Amino acid sequence: MSRRKKKDKGEEHIDESWLLPYADLLTLLLALFIVLYSSSSIDAQKFQEISRAFNSAFTGGTGIFEFPSPMPEGQMQTSDVDKKDEVNKENEEKEKEFKHQADQQELATIQNKVNTYIEKNRLSDKLETSLTVEGLLVSIRDNVLFSPGSADVRPNDLKIANEIAELLVMEPPRNIIISGHTDNVPIGNAPFESNWELSVMRAINFMKIVLKNDKLDPRWFSAKGFGEYQPVASNDSSQGRAKNRRVEILILPRIGS
């Protein structure tokens, strides 16, 4: 009888080498489902983060996670440009608002200076200021500067006109509009055919005196006449007509509102 050969111990042990590729396959499938789930939210940033994470984990693989984004390259670039434009627009709006607030604060400082002058000279019944969206408005009653029906500043009032001119000295300078206004009572003086002409000449003559101040640049000044067409009170009473007869100085903001 032939003797049976003794089997090696290795032949009795079951070969388990197939487990390694099987485990790798399961891992890859799990990773694939995670990527598919994540990409369904169309979140480009998350997809890129996941891609980088798996590329680091599977450095020896075929690079199936090396796609930068589920979105086309051109669309991604457009999205980035839109976001950049939006950020730039927000920054511009913030900068504009900051400059506007600083400008309003500067106008408020000028207003305080004018109000101090008014209080010191007891002119509160003849001059007044108001800060509006158009700028700082200084209103001067016509009886402070002019005789009834006249466009010439009275010699006795030249001192007030010169002091107001000194208040308009600013660095850097601002655009200033001087305007004349009247009530609705028809004018009977020969030199002027209408209140409109009277208002224009009052604004011009007052501006001429203001610009005698060497610290002021005429390029920043302009004059207008509105006649009776921009009243601030009713012309039905003498008090209202007195308020409407005025010269206004509008100090404009540097930044648009």
C-alpha positions in Angstrom: 0.0 0.0 0.0 1.4 3.4 -1.0 1.9 5.9 1.8 -0.3 9.0 1.7 1.7 12.2 1.6 1.2 14.4 4.6 -0.5 17.7 3.7 1.1 21.0 4.5 -0.5 23.1 7.1 -0.8 25.9 4.6 -3.1 23.8 2.4 -5.5 23.3 5.3 -5.8 27.1 5.8 -8.4 28.9 3.6 -7.0 31.5 1.2 -8.4 34.9 2.3 -6.4 37.2 -0.1 -9.7 38.1 -1.9 -10.9 40.1 1.1 -8.5 43.0 0.5 -9.8 43.9 -3.0 -13.3 43.3 -1.9 -12.9 45.8 1.0 -11.4 48.3 -1.4 -14.4 47.9 -3.7 -16.8 48.5 -0.8 -14.9 51.6 0.3 -14.9 53.0 -3.3 -18.7 52.3 -3.6 -19.3 54.0 -0.3 -17.3 57.0 -1.4 -19.1 57.2 -4.7 -22.5 57.3 -3.0 -21.3 60.0 -0.6 -20.1 62.1 -3.5 -23.3 61.6 -5.5 -25.4 62.6 -2.5 -23.3 65.6 -1.8 -23.3 66.8 -5.5 -27.1 66.6 -5.6 -27.2 69.8 -3.5 -25.2 71.7 -6.2 -22.9 73.2 -3.6 -19.7 73.7 -5.5 -17.6 74.6 -2.4 -18.7 71.4 -0.5 -18.0 69.3 -3.6 -14.5 70.7 -3.9 -13.8 70.0 -0.2 -15.0 66.4 -0.5 -13.0 66.0 -3.7 -9.8 67.1 -2.0 -10.5 64.9 1.0 -10.9 61.8 -1.1 -8.0 62.6 -3.4 -5.8 62.7 -0.3 -7.2 59.4 1.0 -6.9 57.6 -2.3 -3.6 58.9 -3.5 -2.9 55.6 -5.3 -6.2 55.5 -7.1 -7.2 56.5 -10.6 -8.1 60.1 -9.6 -11.9 59.8 -10.1 -12.4 62.6 -7.6 -10.1 65.1 -9.3 -13.0 67.0 -10.9 -13.0 70.6 -9.5 -16.8 71.1 -9.5 -20.1 69.7 -10.8 -20.7 73.0 -12.5 -19.1 73.9 -15.9 -16.0 75.9 -15.7 -17.4 78.9 -17.5 -20.4 78.9 -15.2 -18.1 78.8 -12.2 -16.1 81.8 -13.5 -19.3 83.7 -14.1 -20.5 83.0 -10.5 -17.2 84.1 -9.1 -17.3 87.4 -11.1 -20.9 88.0 -9.9 -19.9 87.5 -6.3 -16.9 89.8 -6.7 -19.1 92.5 -8.3 -21.6 92.2 -5.5 -18.9 92.6 -2.9 -17.5 95.6 -4.7 -20.9 97.2 -4.9 -21.5 96.7 -1.2 -18.1 98.2 -0.4 -18.8 101.2 -2.6 -22.2 101.8 -1.0 -20.6 101.6 2.5 -17.9 104.1 1.4 -20.5 106.4 -0.1 -22.6 106.3 3.1 -19.6 107.0 5.2 -18.6 110.0 3.1 -22.2 111.3 3.2 -22.3 111.1 7.0 -18.9 112.9 7.3 -20.2 115.5 4.9 -23.4 116.1 6.8 -21.3 116.4 10.0 -19.2 119.1 8.4 -22.3 121.0 7.3 -23.7 120.7 10.8 -20.4 122.3 12.1 -20.8 125.2 9.6 -24.4 125.6 10.8 -23.3 125.8 14.4 -20.8 128.5 13.4 -23.5 130.5 11.6 -26.0 130.1 14.5 -23.4 131.3 17.0 -23.0 134.5 14.8 -26.8 135.0 14.7 -27.1 134.6 18.5 -24.1 136.9 19.2 -25.6 139.7 17.0 -29.2 139.1 18.1 -30.3 138.4 14.5 -32.5 135.4 15.2 -35.6 137.3 13.9 -33.8 138.2 10.7 -31.5 135.2 9.9 -32.2 131.5 10.3 -30.5 128.2 9.2 -31.8 124.8 8.3 -30.0 121.6 7.3 -31.8 119.8 4.5 -31.1 117.1 2.0 -30.1 119.8 -0.5 -27.5 121.3 1.9 -27.2 124.0 4.6 -29.7 126.8 3.9 -29.2 130.2 5.4 -32.2 132.5 4.9 -31.9 136.3 5.2 -34.9 138.6 5.4 -34.9 141.2 2.7 -35.3 144.0 5.3 -31.9 143.1 6.7 -30.2 144.1 3.4 -32.5 146.0 1.1 -35.0 148.9 1.2 -38.5 148.1 -0.2 -38.4 147.7 -4.0 -34.6 148.1 -4.1 -32.0 145.7 -5.2 -29.0 147.6 -3.7 -27.6 146.5 -0.4 -28.0 149.4 2.0 -24.6 151.0 3.1 -25.5 150.4 6.8 -26.0 146.7 6.1 -22.6 146.2 4.3 -21.1 145.1 7.6 -23.6 142.2 8.0 -23.0 141.2 4.4 -19.2 141.1 4.9 -19.5 139.1 8.1 -21.7 136.6 6.4 -19.1 136.4 3.6 -16.5 135.5 6.2 -18.7 132.7 7.5 -18.7 131.2 3.9 -14.9 130.7 3.9 -14.3 126.9 3.9 -11.4 124.7 3.2 -11.9 122.9 0.9 -14.5 125.2 -0.6 -18.1 124.2 -1.5 -20.5 125.1 -4.2 -22.8 127.9 -3.0 -26.0 129.1 -4.6 -27.4 132.6 -3.7 -31.1 133.0 -4.6 -33.5 135.9 -4.4 -37.3 135.6 -3.5 -40.2 138.0 -3.2 -43.8 138.0 -2.2 -46.7 138.1 -4.7 -47.4 141.8 -4.5 -46.8 143.4 -8.0 -43.9 145.7 -8.0 -44.5 149.3 -9.0 -40.9 150.5 -9.5 -39.7 151.6 -12.9 -36.3 149.9 -12.7 -38.0 146.4 -12.5 -40.9 145.2 -14.5 -41.5 142.2 -12.2 -40.7 140.6 -8.9 -38.7 138.1 -10.8 -36.2 140.7 -12.1 -36.0 142.2 -8.6 -35.2 138.8 -7.0 -32.5 138.2 -9.6 -30.8 141.5 -9.1 -30.9 141.2 -5.3 -29.2 137.8 -5.5 -26.5 139.1 -7.9 -25.8 142.3 -5.9 -25.6 140.5 -2.7 -23.2 137.9 -4.3 -21.0 140.7 -5.6 -20.5 142.1 -2.1 -19.8 138.6 -0.7 -17.2 137.9 -3.4 -15.2 141.0 -2.4 -13.8 138.7 0.2 -10.4 137.6 -1.2 -10.7 134.2 0.6 -13.7 133.2 -1.6 -13.4 131.9 -5.1 -16.1 133.1 -7.6 -16.0 129.8 -9.4 -17.8 128.1 -6.6 -20.7 130.7 -6.6 -23.9 131.1 -8.7 -27.0 133.3 -8.4 -30.7 132.7 -9.1 -33.9 134.6 -8.9 -37.2 132.8 -8.2 -39.5 135.8 -7.8 -42.7 134.9 -6.0 -42.7 131.3 -7.1 -41.1 129.5 -4.2 -42.9 130.9 -1.1 -42.2 129.6 2.4 -45.3 131.1 3.9 -48.8 132.2 2.8 -48.9 135.6 1.0 -52.4 136.2 2.6 -50.8 138.0 5.6 -48.2 140.6 6.1 -46.2 138.2 8.3 -46.2 135.6 5.5 -45.2 138.1 2.9 -42.3 139.2 5.0 -41.0 135.7 5.3 -41.3 135.2 1.5 -39.2 138.3 0.8 -35.8 136.9 1.4 -32.3 136.0 0.1 -31.1 132.5 0.6 -27.6 131.0 0.7 -27.5 127.3 -0.1 -24.3 125.6 0.8 -24.3 122.3 -1.2 -23.0 119.0 0.1 -20.0 117.5 -1.6 -21.5 114.0 -1.7 -24.9 113.4 -3.3 -27.7 112.2 -1.0 
